[in-house]
Amino acid sequence: MKRMTKWMTLLLTMVLLVGALPVSAAPLDAAVTYDLTDAAVVENLKLIGRVEANDKGIVPHTTASGIAFYSDCSGDIELEVFGSKNLFDAQYFIVYVDGEVYNRVELNHVAKNRTVSKTLTIAEDLEAGVHRIEIYRETEEINAYCEWKSITLNGTLTPVPEAPMLIEFVGDSITTGYGAYPFSYADKNDPVDHPSRQAGTKSYAFLTARALGMDISVTCTSGYGAQIGWNADGVNMQDMYEKTAFHHDRETDWSFERPADIVVINLGTNDKSAHRTRGVKEEKVLAGMKNLVEIVRAKNPDAKIVWVTGMMGITFKGGLTDIMEELGGAEAGYYFCVLPTGTSGGAGHPNEEEHQAGADTLIQFLKENVLDADYEAGYVTAEKAEELLNKGLSEFDSGVLKAEIAAAKADGVEVSGTLKTTYDELEAKAGGDFPWLIVLAAVGGVAVIGLLVFAVCYKPKKKEA
């Protein structure tokens, strides 16, 4: 009987210990390197824009492409990068933590060496807790190529969910954020077209997507046009649009696995300045523009398509208005919008403030003309999401929700698509049921194991005659 009592006491202790364990994953005790060539690791990342995940790692090709993930972590985060240059000696990446710009890091290429491999410290001394980490490519595709090989951090990886809507931008140097950073931000000796002065995440495109709480994809190249530009290779966006990354690989098609809900085309500036110089008639330019719209619609069948102009001067307004009407106008999802002109940045391009003004105008146009009147109805505000924090979420899930709330507030948005998705997922777990189900399952499992061990090991003493 004493032996049975001992076994039952041990079993009860095990049950109590299991019940005391946290149900969320705790931060790790030491830094872990996550191999980005491993498909199982990549499943824990959100891929943003025209990004490839293959045996070379994560390859962010285009402006404002990158990754996002939640991590229950602390301390530093390192990113191992391989890169090759084209025209310049550096390329840049920008890092957001909980929705705020945290760091802008440079991958410097040795002057006489086109390729380089380095481990970059992208965050330092983060406080312990759940953070939303975003890493974006700032440098446009044509200037450089890169592969992200691994991430090292003291923590876990969990993917950020998709927002309900995806907005795509198709454009030229305006959309790349060419010349948006002032000289004070970059090396004053850098030329005006140096990547240090390019700001893919300061452009009107990125700001618009952020403010509307949408996922973003961008395909754009400085100097190119819808039909004709200043490029020497003779191609245009009609040739480029369907390719994953035309300047890195002219054969591979983009999957369009997730078609865009809205596509904004901002082209015409290079077409206008080049067609006269190169003797191309305006009718041919407009025909190319119409063909591009039709290509975009074929790849995004349900998308609303908005052609914008104005940031460096209004171009082809009459012809483009006619094109969008010929295609069916607003009833068929085709629109034309004029944005405010701003040429105070590098080489007569918009600066940061002028990109913000362009974004503000585009956001208002989309809300009034393109988006459904009730598109925000299903979204949640940061304030509403905060109410969910007191409804029995696990420690990790509470951390995720807090990170998403912080990001929404940092963006200054009324609604956030990612916050909406996160809220819906976590609301199903709220109310105290979800954590306790895990605990009870664990307790039950230990109890069964304990009883089996007891049954095998317990041998009652034989009574003496």
QUIMOFEN-V871551 format. One record per helix or strand of 2 or more residues. SS is the DSSP state (hx for helix, st for strand). FROM is the first residue (numbers start at 1). LEN is the number of residues. If there is no record, write none. Layout:
ss->SS from->FROM len->LEN
ss->SS from->FROM len->LEN
This chain:
ss->hx from->2 len->19
ss->st from->32 len->4
ss->hx from->39 len->4
ss->st from->46 len->3
ss->st from->51 len->4
ss->st from->57 len->4
ss->st from->66 len->20
ss->st from->90 len->8
ss->st from->100 len->9
ss->st from->115 len->23
ss->hx from->141 len->3
ss->st from->144 len->12
ss->st from->158 len->2
ss->st from->166 len->6
ss->hx from->173 len->4
ss->hx from->195 len->3
ss->hx from->204 len->9
ss->st from->215 len->6
ss->hx from->237 len->4
ss->st from->243 len->3
ss->st from->249 len->5
ss->st from->262 len->5
ss->hx from->269 len->9
ss->hx from->282 len->18
ss->st from->304 len->7
ss->hx from->317 len->10
ss->hx from->329 len->4
ss->st from->334 len->5
ss->hx from->346 len->3
ss->hx from->352 len->19
ss->hx from->382 len->9
ss->hx from->395 len->17
ss->hx from->417 len->11
ss->hx from->433 len->25
